[in-house]
Amino acid sequence: MEAAASYAHTEMQARYDNRNPAALRRLVAGGVKLLPFPKVVMDEAFKQSMALYEELRQSNPNWKKIYDDYSTFRRDQNQWFRFTEATFDRYMQAAKL
């Protein structure tokens, strides 16, 4: 089961990463104007998500255990990525390839 789940995840991620650039090119070629979500929208989505997660923490002990562990992991990963991979990603996104 673990091997099958790992394979399925890897396969799905590879397809996602491979197909999205071509799909984006087709959208732009069709006249779609690409815009990032405004910060205010992202802030509100984050705020609402955090409120929902807190509600689930209060009402579901299984969620609380999993989410508390995940939150710690996510915080540590964000700190790490902010100074390592994110710096490289920003550089590569700005590079003239």
Buried (B, 14 or more C-beta within 10 A) or exposed (E): EEEEEEEEEEEEEEEEEEEEEEEEEEEEEEEEEEEEEEEEEEEEEEEEEEEEBEEBBEEEEEBBEEBEEEEEEEEEEEEEEEEEEEEEEEEEEEEEE
